[in-house]
Each structure stands twice: as structure tokens, then as C-alpha cells.
């Protein structure tokens, strides 16, 4: 089989346990962040569905639910934009 990479042209990067643990922690935090974002999205969907479901009986509650979802979505969008603009550094 023909090799497509020249493994002898460069030396491989030196890996140690600390670098591997840091990469594992970075991936773990990424997974946790994704789960948190999905949970927030599901929570907003649940509040919105609840507000629509009680629209005929409690119009004020529906307005509050829609307002909460709007403010929460806007705030999350602003935080995401700032975080992305900074390049992911807190």
C-alpha cells in the first residue's frame, strides 16, 4: 500500500500526560456546554408550549411566558455573540 504521508519528514509532537488530560478536560467541558444549551432550549420550548396551552384561560400568563422566552433568547444570543467574538476565551 502506498503511503500518502511522509512520517519521517517531521518529528511528531511530544505528548505528555498533562497535555492529554487538558485535551480530555476541554472535550468534557464542550460536551457539558452542549448539554446545557440543549437543556435551555428545551426549557424555553416547554415554557412557550405551556403559555400557548393556557392562552384561552390565562392570557396574562401567556404574555408573561412569551416575554420570558423572548428575553431569555435575546440574552442567550448576546452572550453567545460576545463569547464568539472573544474567540471562546472567558
LINWO-V930127 format. One record per backbone hydrogen bond with DSSP energy under -0.5 kcal/mol. CO is the residue of the C=O (numbers start at 0). NH is the residue of the N-H. If there is no record, write none. Layout:
co & nh
CO & NH
CO & NH
//
This chain:
co & nh
4 & 6
5 & 8
12 & 14
15 & 19
16 & 20
17 & 21
18 & 22
19 & 23
20 & 24
21 & 25
22 & 26
23 & 27
24 & 28
25 & 29
26 & 30
27 & 31
28 & 32
29 & 33
30 & 34
31 & 35
32 & 36
33 & 37
34 & 38
35 & 39
36 & 40
37 & 41
38 & 42
39 & 43
40 & 44
41 & 45
42 & 46
43 & 47
44 & 48
45 & 49
46 & 50
47 & 51
48 & 52
49 & 53
51 & 54
53 & 57
57 & 61
58 & 62
59 & 63
60 & 64
61 & 65
62 & 66
63 & 67
64 & 68
65 & 69
66 & 70
67 & 71
68 & 72
69 & 73
70 & 74
71 & 75
72 & 76
73 & 77
74 & 78
75 & 79
76 & 80
77 & 81
78 & 82
79 & 83
80 & 84
81 & 85
82 & 87
83 & 86
85 & 88
//
